Amino acid sequence: MYIPRRPPLLFLFLAAVSLAGWISSVSGDSIKRRPIPSPPKELFSPSNASTENGELIPVEQFFSAKRCLVCHQDTHAAWSESLHRNAAREPFYRESADILLRTRGIEFTRHCESCHTPIALFSGALSKNAPRQQAPFTSLDDEGVTCTVCHSITEARLNGTGSFTIRRPALLAKEDGTPIFGNFTDEQILADIPGHKRAVMRPLLRTPEFCATCHKVDAPPDLNGYKHMRGFSAYDEWQQSGASHESVSPYYRAEQRVDCRGCHMPKIESLNDRAAKNGVIASHQWLGANTAAPLFYGQMKQVKLTEEFLRSQVISADIFALKRESTGETLPEVTTGSQLALSPGEEITAEVVVANRKAAHSFAPEVRDLYEIWVAFEAVDDQGKTLMRSGFIKPDGMLDDSAHIYKAILLDEDAKPITRHQIWLTTVVAYNNAIPAGRSDVVRFRFRVPKNWKRANSRAITLKTTVNYRRFTQEYTNYVLKRQGRKLTLPIVRMAENEVKILPMSAKNGAGKKDRTTKDVQARRWNDYGIALLEQAQYGPAAEAFRRSAELNPSDPNPLVSAAIAEMKTERFGLDRNQLAKAAELLDAALKLDPNNPRARYIHALLLRSLNKSVEAASELAKLAQEYPRDREVARQLGQTLYTLGRIAEARVAFEAIINVDPTDFGAYQFLSPIYQSEGQTEKADYARGRYLQWRDDPIASSIAARFFAAHPQWADERILAHTHDGDSPPRPVLTGSLAAPDK
């Protein structure tokens, strides 16, 4: 059957009408003051969580963790200091959730408590008729996410916060999996170990989708009276990273697939646990990034282990290059002992590459509006004089106002920053500079070379940099501790550091210290540098950095692919019309090294499409989609290519594949609605249209961000991808009181 290369005119008309309707349906309402939603009527709303039968589970039907202690001593000991155990009670969460409770009512807290205090949710304690209207809501709140919560979940979905189904906890199950309810004795359980395993273990618990139920979050309209607002999603970030082996586009790919458990539930020695196999069990400490909660409860072992986890080469810092401000010349591959012909008194910019080496999700990860992660830098001459200093802690414990900090700024409808994590007020994410998995950032610090640089008594300039981590901003910490009547100093963890000493070019200094790093290490440095430049839209320099990496490691095709991407990005701006030819040459070289390299094939398909060879592009993308059925970006590009070719039914299949991976992907729904409409599937078209409108970014909300930056121009420099910190960098004072979103 003949399929036209372009969609029929009627189809294009329907699509245009649909898109125009979508725009008009929201443009007039999106900037109006949003209403406070009515109290939810459904039993567990505005949570996404549910029980198997849709009914409550009384508190007494959940077992305390103490019930598991006798047989699982090591697991219990690890869990007892974990963030899961502290999830319901720890004050840094509780203070934010209690704002919601005070201002909107206990029913609305079900959204948050579905992950933090699930027993309160499922037992019906979060009701206006419940006997307790303040935490703790139940006798098991102190246990937070306790054993019989996770081990009673039977279904995981990917729709947002708390997207799971739970059943009444059971200690034994029949051979067909039917739970046997009751509080059996240890002897009865030990007499039927297979029955116990059937009751409390299932393959679901070993999947990353299980973790996604609480580590992919949203704020739904029933909570905010507005629309679905995407929050963090460590799951989606992992799924698209090189750790999952489900995506072709990451810069780096782990040798073996690693999921959430690989980092956060590693195998540890166990001598006192019946679940141990060969003397090891999966750790239930869930080490991550929270040093505040265990410190608050005096759980110092957990604090120490968390600090060690954060220092385990998750992040790297590399003072990679110096740049002359007067000429723009870059002096790369700086190492200790480098001799540089700098001029006395000239301005130099140090380029520090911060790379997300090991986290299979963004850095900062989750509640990044409250994290405090920054890059500190110092340039000091031989006389001890500080030439430049950034990212220091002030005497009152507050961070330097001009530090390079990794965070997100959430704004309410009045363009005021949200400082208490009131996600129900969020209208737009105005700023977010997290580093995705496997990617890099380049941070620039400007200083002036001493005037006596060439004198004999001035032999070196020492450059130091560190990436520091503090669990909460000092302002939020002060707020919580004041309300708690406590005094604590949250630890500052040095996650990465680098120091180099540079020398003036002089015969007295000899030949200088030779860089003895291997070519593989040098290639990695150049590749990370190229990634950082590409992320900052410095396409020309990025392409050159990738080429240098490829020269140092000629057996690796990936730097060649990355260089091709940079060339193709440059083509978009019309700077050099030969860019696509350059990209083709680079990709040909990469495919000669590895004809089956999926990343090279993917970018080559996009290049073919740019060269008006869409049929060939679709063919290659279709092959990749078969090999990587969970790569949403391959499916997206395939769907868009088929759409332009008029192969509408095939395009629908591609976009539906995206929804199977991420049911909140509004971009897929944007195409699916008119496609369904053209096929006469009106109900599906309406559903997809509604999902698109609910999950997409509000196009009018950008005006709110503009108002914030107009009111606080000190943030203007930070918004520029490639900006420089120096002594004149404007301070960014902490916005509190009337300048911040109210506690409502």
C-alpha positions in Angstrom: 0.0 0.0 0.0 1.3 3.4 -0.9 2.0 5.7 2.1 2.6 9.3 1.2 5.8 10.9 2.3 4.0 13.8 3.9 0.8 13.8 6.1 -2.4 14.4 4.2 -3.7 18.0 4.2 -6.7 17.0 6.3 -4.4 15.5 8.9 -2.2 18.6 9.0 -5.4 20.7 9.3 -6.6 18.6 12.3 -3.2 18.8 13.9 -3.1 22.5 13.5 -6.6 23.0 14.9 -5.8 20.7 17.9 -2.5 22.5 18.7 -4.2 25.9 18.4 -7.0 24.7 20.7 -4.4 23.6 23.3 -2.7 27.0 23.3 -5.9 29.0 23.5 -7.3 26.7 26.3 -4.5 27.6 28.7 -3.1 30.9 27.6 -6.0 32.9 29.2 -6.0 31.1 32.5 -2.4 30.2 33.4 -1.4 33.5 34.9 -4.6 34.0 36.9 -4.3 33.5 40.6 -4.8 29.9 41.2 -7.6 28.7 43.5 -6.9 26.7 46.6 -8.3 23.2 45.8 -11.1 21.7 47.8 -10.3 19.0 50.3 -9.8 15.7 48.5 -12.8 13.4 48.6 -11.1 10.2 47.6 -9.7 8.0 50.4 -6.0 8.5 49.6 -6.0 11.6 47.4 -4.0 13.7 46.6 -1.6 10.8 46.9 -1.2 8.4 44.0 -1.0 5.5 46.4 -3.7 2.9 46.9 -4.5 -0.4 48.5 -5.4 -3.5 46.6 -9.0 -3.4 47.6 -9.3 0.4 47.8 -10.0 0.2 51.6 -8.1 1.3 54.6 -5.6 -1.0 56.4 -5.9 -0.5 60.2 -2.7 0.3 62.1 -2.8 -2.9 64.0 -2.5 -4.9 60.8 1.0 -3.5 60.2 3.8 -5.1 62.1 6.4 -3.1 64.0 10.0 -3.6 62.8 10.7 -5.2 66.2 8.7 -8.1 64.9 11.4 -8.8 62.4 14.4 -8.2 64.8 15.0 -11.7 66.1 15.7 -13.2 62.7 17.0 -10.1 60.9 19.3 -8.4 63.4 21.7 -6.9 60.9 19.0 -5.7 58.6 17.1 -4.2 61.5 20.3 -2.5 62.9 21.0 -0.9 59.5 17.4 0.1 58.9 17.1 1.7 62.3 19.5 4.5 61.4 18.4 4.9 57.8 16.5 7.8 56.3 13.6 5.4 55.6 13.2 4.9 59.3 13.5 8.6 60.0 11.3 9.6 57.1 8.2 10.5 59.1 9.7 12.1 62.2 12.8 14.0 61.1 12.2 17.7 61.6 13.7 18.9 58.3 10.9 17.2 56.5 8.3 17.6 59.3 8.6 21.4 59.3 7.7 21.7 55.6 4.9 19.1 55.7 3.4 20.8 58.8 3.1 24.1 56.9 0.8 22.2 54.5 -1.1 20.7 57.4 -1.6 24.1 59.2 -2.6 26.1 56.1 -4.6 23.7 54.0 -5.6 20.8 56.2 -4.5 17.3 57.2 -6.1 15.7 54.1 -3.6 17.5 51.8 -0.7 16.0 53.6 -1.5 12.6 52.2 0.5 13.5 49.1 3.7 13.9 51.1 3.0 11.3 53.7 2.3 8.5 51.1 6.1 8.2 51.0 7.1 9.6 54.4 4.4 8.2 56.7 2.6 5.6 54.7 1.0 3.8 57.6 -0.7 7.0 58.6 -2.1 7.3 55.1 -3.3 3.8 54.7 -4.8 3.6 58.2 -7.0 6.6 57.6 -5.2 8.7 60.2 -4.8 11.7 57.8 -8.5 12.7 58.0 -10.1 15.7 59.5 -12.1 13.3 61.8 -9.0 11.5 63.0 -8.2 11.7 66.7 -4.8 13.3 66.2 -4.3 16.3 63.9 -0.6 16.6 64.5 2.3 14.3 64.0 2.9 11.6 65.2 -0.4 10.4 63.7 0.0 6.7 64.6 1.9 4.5 67.0 4.2 3.5 64.1 5.1 6.9 62.8 8.4 6.6 64.6 9.3 3.9 62.2 8.6 5.9 59.1 8.9 3.5 56.1 9.0 0.3 58.1 9.6 -3.3 57.0 5.9 -4.2 56.3 5.5 -1.1 54.1 8.0 -1.9 51.4 7.5 -5.7 51.7 3.8 -5.4 51.3 3.8 -3.3 48.0 2.5 -5.3 45.1 2.5 -2.8 42.3 4.7 0.1 41.2 3.7 2.8 38.7 5.6 5.7 37.2 3.0 8.5 37.5 4.6 10.5 40.3 4.8 10.7 44.1 3.7 7.5 45.9 2.6 5.6 42.8 2.3 2.2 44.4 -0.3 -0.3 45.5 -0.1 -2.0 48.9 -1.9 -4.9 50.5 -2.4 -5.9 54.1 0.9 -7.2 55.4 1.3 -10.9 55.6 4.1 -13.1 57.1 3.2 -16.3 55.1 1.7 -17.0 51.7 0.4 -20.1 50.0 2.1 -21.7 47.1 0.0 -19.7 44.7 1.0 -16.5 46.4 -2.2 -16.0 48.3 -1.3 -14.2 51.6 -2.1 -15.9 54.9 -2.9 -13.2 57.4 -2.1 -13.4 61.1 0.8 -12.9 63.5 2.6 -16.2 63.3 5.3 -17.2 65.7 8.9 -17.3 64.7 8.8 -21.1 64.9 5.8 -21.2 62.5 7.7 -18.9 60.1 10.9 -20.9 60.3 9.0 -24.0 59.6 7.8 -22.5 56.3 10.6 -20.4 55.0 9.4 -20.6 51.3 6.0 -19.4 52.5 7.6 -16.5 54.3 9.6 -15.5 51.2 6.5 -15.7 49.0 4.7 -13.3 51.4 7.4 -10.7 51.8 9.6 -10.9 48.7 8.7 -10.6 45.1 10.7 -9.7 41.9 9.2 -6.2 42.0 11.3 -5.3 45.0 14.4 -5.8 43.0 13.5 -3.4 40.3 14.4 0.3 39.9 10.7 0.9 39.2 10.0 -0.1 42.8 12.2 2.7 44.0 10.7 5.1 41.5 7.4 5.1 43.4 8.8 7.5 45.8 11.8 8.8 43.9 9.9 10.2 41.0 7.7 13.0 42.3 5.1 15.5 41.2 2.7 18.0 42.6 -0.8 17.2 41.1 -3.7 19.6 40.5 -5.6 18.2 43.6 -2.7 19.5 45.7 -1.8 22.8 44.0 -5.0 23.9 42.3 -2.9 24.4 39.1 -1.5 21.5 37.1 0.9 18.6 37.3 4.3 20.1 38.3 7.2 17.8 37.8 9.6 17.4 40.7 12.8 15.5 40.9 13.0 12.1 39.3 16.1 10.1 40.2 14.5 7.2 38.4 14.1 8.9 35.0 17.6 10.3 35.3 19.0 6.9 36.0 16.9 5.3 33.2 18.5 7.7 30.7 22.0 7.4 32.1 24.9 5.1 31.1 24.2 3.0 34.2 20.9 1.6 33.0 22.1 0.3 29.6 18.7 1.3 28.3 19.8 4.5 26.5 22.2 5.0 23.6 23.0 8.7 24.1 25.1 9.0 27.4 28.7 10.1 27.1 29.8 7.3 29.4 28.4 3.8 29.7 29.0 1.6 32.8 30.6 -1.7 32.0 27.7 -3.5 33.6 24.1 -2.4 34.3 23.8 -0.9 37.7 20.5 0.0 39.2 19.5 1.8 42.5 20.5 -1.2 44.6 24.0 -1.3 43.2 24.8 2.0 44.9 22.3 2.3 47.7 21.9 -1.4 48.7 25.3 -2.9 48.2 26.1 -6.4 49.7 27.6 -6.1 53.2 28.9 -8.7 55.6 26.3 -10.2 57.9 26.8 -12.6 60.8 23.4 -12.2 62.5 20.7 -12.3 59.9 18.8 -15.3 58.6 18.4 -13.6 55.2 22.2 -13.7 54.7 23.6 -15.8 51.8 27.2 -16.7 51.9 27.7 -14.3 54.8 26.3 -11.2 53.1 23.0 -9.3 52.9 21.8 -6.3 50.9 22.4 -3.2 53.1 19.3 -1.5 54.5 21.1 1.7 55.4 20.4 3.2 52.0 23.4 5.5 52.2 22.8 8.6 50.1 23.2 12.3 50.9 21.3 13.0 54.1 23.7 13.8 57.0 21.2 16.0 58.8 18.6 13.4 60.0 21.0 10.9 61.6 22.9 13.8 63.2 19.7 15.1 64.7 19.1 11.7 66.3 22.7 11.1 67.3 23.1 8.3 64.8 26.8 9.0 64.3 27.7 5.8 62.6 25.2 6.6 59.9 26.6 10.2 59.6 30.1 8.8 59.2 29.1 6.3 56.6 27.1 8.9 54.7 30.1 11.2 54.6 32.3 8.4 53.4 29.8 7.6 50.7 29.7 11.2 49.5 33.5 11.2 49.3 33.7 8.0 47.3 34.7 9.7 44.0 31.1 10.5 43.2 32.2 13.9 41.9 35.6 15.0 40.5 37.1 18.5 40.5 39.9 19.3 38.0 41.7 22.6 37.5 42.0 21.9 33.9 42.8 25.2 32.1 43.9 28.8 32.4 42.7 31.5 30.1 44.2 34.9 29.3 41.5 37.5 29.6 43.5 39.9 27.4 43.8 37.6 24.4 41.4 34.7 25.0 44.2 32.2 24.7 43.6 29.0 26.6 46.4 27.2 28.4 45.0 23.6 29.0 46.0 20.5 30.9 47.3 22.5 33.9 49.1 20.3 36.4 51.4 21.0 39.4 54.7 22.2 38.1 53.3 23.7 34.9 55.5 26.6 33.7 53.4 29.3 32.2 54.6 32.5 30.5 52.1 34.7 32.3 52.6 38.5 32.4 52.8 40.3 35.7 49.5 41.9 36.6 47.5 40.3 33.9 44.0 38.8 34.5 43.7 35.0 34.3 40.6 32.8 34.5 41.0 29.3 35.9 38.6 26.8 34.4 37.6 24.1 36.9 35.8 21.0 35.5 33.3 19.4 37.9 32.3 16.0 36.6 29.5 13.8 37.8 31.5 10.6 37.7 29.5 8.0 39.7 26.0 9.3 40.5 23.6 7.7 38.1 21.3 10.6 38.5 21.7 14.4 38.6 24.0 16.2 41.0 22.5 17.7 43.1 20.0 14.8 43.2 16.5 15.3 44.7 15.4 18.2 46.9 17.8 20.5 45.2 16.0 23.7 46.3 17.2 23.0 49.8 20.6 21.4 49.1 23.8 23.5 49.5 26.5 22.2 47.1 29.1 24.6 45.9 32.5 25.0 44.4 35.2 26.7 46.5 38.2 28.2 44.8 41.3 30.0 46.1 44.4 31.5 44.4 47.3 32.3 46.7 50.8 33.5 45.9 54.0 32.4 47.6 53.8 35.2 50.1 50.5 33.9 51.4 48.5 36.7 49.7 45.1 35.7 48.5 44.6 36.6 44.9 41.0 35.4 44.6 38.7 33.6 47.0 35.2 32.2 46.4 32.9 29.8 48.1 33.9 30.3 51.7 31.9 30.0 54.8 31.2 33.3 56.7 31.5 33.6 60.5 27.8 33.1 60.9 27.9 29.8 59.1 26.3 31.2 55.9 27.8 30.5 52.5 29.6 33.2 50.5 26.9 35.1 48.6 28.7 34.9 45.3 29.7 31.2 45.4 29.1 28.9 42.4 26.3 26.8 43.8 24.3 23.8 42.4 20.7 24.3 43.2 17.2 24.9 41.9 15.0 28.0 42.5 11.3 27.3 42.7 8.9 30.3 42.4 5.3 30.8 43.5 2.7 32.6 41.4 4.0 36.0 42.8 7.6 35.3 41.6 8.8 34.7 45.1 11.3 32.0 45.8 10.1 28.9 47.8 12.4 28.4 50.7 10.5 25.9 52.8 9.9 23.3 50.1 6.2 24.2 49.7 5.9 22.3 46.4 2.2 23.0 46.4 3.0 26.6 45.7 5.4 26.0 42.8 4.6 27.7 39.5 7.9 27.5 37.7 11.4 26.3 38.2 13.3 29.5 37.5 16.8 28.1 37.8 18.3 24.6 37.9 22.0 23.9 37.2 22.2 20.3 38.4 24.8 18.2 36.5 23.2 15.1 34.9 24.7 11.7 35.2 28.0 11.3 33.3 28.1 15.0 32.4 30.3 17.9 33.5 30.3 21.6 34.3 33.1 24.1 33.9 33.3 26.8 36.6 35.4 29.9 36.0 37.3 32.0 38.5 39.2 35.1 37.6 42.3 36.5 39.4 45.2 38.8 38.7 48.8 37.6 38.5 51.0 39.2 41.1 53.1 42.1 39.8 56.2 40.4 41.0 55.4 37.2 39.1 58.9 37.0 37.5 60.9 37.8 40.5 63.0 35.1 42.1 61.1 35.3 45.4 57.8 34.7 43.7 58.1 31.1 42.5 54.5 29.8 42.4 50.8 30.5 42.5 48.8 27.8 44.3 45.3 27.2 43.0 42.9 25.1 45.2 39.4 24.0 44.5 36.9 21.8 46.4 33.3 20.7 45.8 31.6 21.0 49.1 28.3 19.5 50.3 25.9 20.5 53.1 22.6 18.8 53.4 20.5 21.9 53.8 21.0 25.6 53.2 22.2 27.2 56.4 19.1 29.5 56.4 16.7 26.5 56.3 18.8 24.7 59.0 18.6 27.8 61.2 14.9 28.0 60.7 14.3 24.3 61.6 16.6 24.2 64.6 15.2 27.4 66.0 11.7 25.9 65.9 13.0 22.7 67.4 15.0 24.5 70.1 18.2 22.6 69.1 21.7 23.5 68.2 23.5 21.5 65.6 26.2 22.1 63.1 25.6 20.2 59.9 28.8 18.7 58.5 30.4 20.1 55.3 31.7 17.3 53.3 34.5 17.7 50.8 33.3 15.6 48.0 36.2 16.4 45.6 39.3 18.6 45.6 42.2 19.5 43.4 45.3 21.7 43.9 48.0 22.8 41.5 51.0 25.0 41.7 52.0 26.9 38.6 55.4 28.4 38.0 56.7 31.4 36.0 58.6 30.5 32.8 62.2 30.7 34.0 65.5 29.0 33.5 65.9 28.8 37.3 62.8 26.6 37.5 64.3 24.1 35.2 62.1 22.0 32.9 59.3 21.8 35.4 57.5 18.7 36.6 56.6 16.5 33.7 52.9 15.4 33.6 53.1 11.7 34.2 49.4 10.9 33.8 48.5 8.3 31.3 47.0 9.1 27.9 43.8 7.5 29.1 43.6 9.9 32.0 44.4 12.8 29.8 41.8 11.7 27.3 39.2 11.6 30.1 40.2 15.1 31.2 39.7 16.4 27.7 36.5 14.6 27.2 35.0 15.9 30.5 36.1 19.4 29.5 34.4 19.0 26.1 31.2 17.8 27.7 31.2 20.8 30.0 31.8 23.2 27.1 29.0 21.5 25.0 26.6 21.7 28.0 27.4 25.5 28.1 26.8 25.9 24.3 30.5 26.5 23.6 30.3 24.4 20.5 33.5 25.2 18.7 35.8 24.8 21.7 33.8 21.6 22.7 34.5 20.1 19.2 38.2 20.8 19.5 38.3 19.3 23.1 36.6 16.1 21.9 39.0 15.9 18.9 42.0 16.1 21.4 40.4 13.4 23.5 40.1 11.2 20.4 43.8 11.8 19.5 44.8 10.7 23.0 42.6 7.6 23.0 42.2 6.7 19.3 40.5 3.4 20.0 37.4 5.1 21.6 34.8 6.2 19.1 32.8 8.2 21.6 34.8 11.5 21.6 34.4 11.5 17.8 30.7 11.1 18.2 30.6 14.0 20.7 32.7 16.2 18.3 30.1 15.4 15.6 27.3 16.5 18.0 29.1 19.8 18.6 29.6 20.4 14.9 25.9 19.7 14.3 24.9 22.1 17.1 27.0 24.8 15.4 25.3 24.2 12.1 22.0 25.3 13.7 23.4 28.8 14.1 24.7 29.0 10.5 28.3 29.9 11.5 29.8 27.5 9.0 27.7 25.7 6.4 30.3 22.9 6.3 29.5 21.8 9.8 27.4 18.8 8.7 30.2 17.6 6.4 32.6 17.8 9.3 30.1 15.8 11.5 29.7 13.2 8.7 33.5 12.8 8.6 33.7 12.3 12.4 30.9 9.8 12.4 32.4 7.8 9.6 35.6 7.6 11.6 33.7 6.5 14.7 31.7 3.9 12.8 35.0 2.5 11.3 36.2 2.0 14.8 33.0 0.3 16.0 30.3 -0.2 13.3 27.7 -1.3 15.9 28.3 1.6 18.3 24.7 2.6 19.1 25.6 6.2 20.0 27.4 6.7 16.7 24.5 5.1 14.8 21.9 7.3 16.6 23.7 10.5 15.8 24.4 9.4 12.3 20.6 8.8 11.9 20.0 12.4 13.0 22.6 13.6 10.6 20.9 11.7 7.8 17.6 13.5 8.6 19.4 16.9 8.6 20.6 16.0 5.1 17.0 15.3 4.0 17.5 11.6 4.0 14.6 10.9 6.3 13.8 7.4 4.9 17.3 6.2 5.7 17.2 7.9 9.1 13.9 6.3 10.0 15.3 2.9 9.0 18.4 3.2 11.3 16.3 4.6 14.2 13.8 1.7 13.8 16.7 -0.7 14.2 17.9 1.1 17.3 14.4 1.1 18.7 14.3 -2.6 18.4 17.6 -3.0 20.1 16.9 -0.4 22.8 13.1 -0.6 23.3 13.3 1.6 26.5 15.3 4.4 25.0 12.7 7.2 24.9 14.8 9.6 22.9 15.4 7.0 20.1 11.6 6.4 20.1 10.9 10.2 20.0 13.2 10.8 17.1 11.8 7.8 15.3 8.3 9.0 15.9 9.0 12.5 14.7 10.8 11.3 11.6 8.0 8.9 10.7 5.5 11.7 11.4 7.1 14.0 8.8 7.2 11.1 6.3 3.4 10.7 6.7 3.8 7.2 8.2 1.3 8.0 10.9 0.5 4.6 12.2 4.1 3.8 12.7 4.7 7.1 14.3 1.9 6.4 16.8 3.6 3.1 17.8 6.9 5.0 18.4 5.2 7.6 20.6 3.2 5.0 22.5 6.6 3.3 23.3 7.7 6.5 25.1 4.5 6.4 27.2 5.2 2.9 28.2 8.6 4.1 29.6 7.3 7.4 31.0 3.5 7.9 31.3 4.1 11.5 32.1 6.0 12.4 28.9 3.9 15.4 27.6 6.0 15.6 24.4 4.7 12.2 23.3 1.1 13.1 24.2 1.5 16.2 22.1 1.9 14.1 19.0 -0.5 11.3 20.0 -3.6 13.4 20.4 -3.8 14.6 16.8 -2.7 11.2 15.6 -5.5 9.5 17.5 -7.9 12.2 16.3 -6.9 11.5 12.6 -7.5 7.8 13.2 -11.0 8.4 14.7 -10.0 7.5 18.2 -11.7 10.5 19.8 -11.6 9.2 23.4 -7.9 8.5 23.2 -7.3 11.8 21.6 -9.0 13.7 24.4 -7.1 11.7 27.0 -3.8 12.5 25.4 -4.7 16.1 25.0 -5.5 16.3 28.7 -2.3 14.6 29.7 -0.3 17.0 27.4 -1.9 20.1 29.0 -1.5 18.8 32.5 2.2 17.7 32.3 3.7 20.2 29.9 5.5 23.3 31.2 3.1 26.3 31.3 4.3 28.6 28.5 3.1 31.7 30.4 5.0 30.8 33.6 8.3 32.0 32.1 7.0 35.5 32.7 7.0 34.8 36.4 10.6 33.8 36.2 11.4 37.0 34.3 9.8 39.0 37.1 12.0 37.2 39.7 15.2 37.9 37.8 14.2 41.5 37.2 13.6 42.0 40.9 16.9 40.2 41.8 19.4 41.0 39.0 22.3 39.6 41.1 21.2 36.2 39.7 21.6 37.4 36.1 25.3 36.3 35.9 24.5 32.8 37.2 21.9 32.3 34.5 24.5 32.7 31.8 25.8 29.2 31.1 29.4 30.3 30.7 29.9 32.9 33.4 33.0 33.9 35.5 33.3 34.5 39.2 35.7 37.2 40.4 36.0 39.8 43.1 33.3 41.9 41.5 30.7 39.1 41.3 27.5 40.5 42.7 26.4 38.9 46.0 23.2 37.0 46.1 21.8 37.5 49.6 19.4 34.9 50.9 15.8 35.8 50.2 13.7 35.5 53.4 10.7 37.1 55.0 8.6 39.2 52.7 11.0 38.4 49.8 10.2 34.7 50.0 7.1 32.7 49.4 4.9 32.8 52.5 4.3 29.8 54.8 1.0 29.0 53.3 
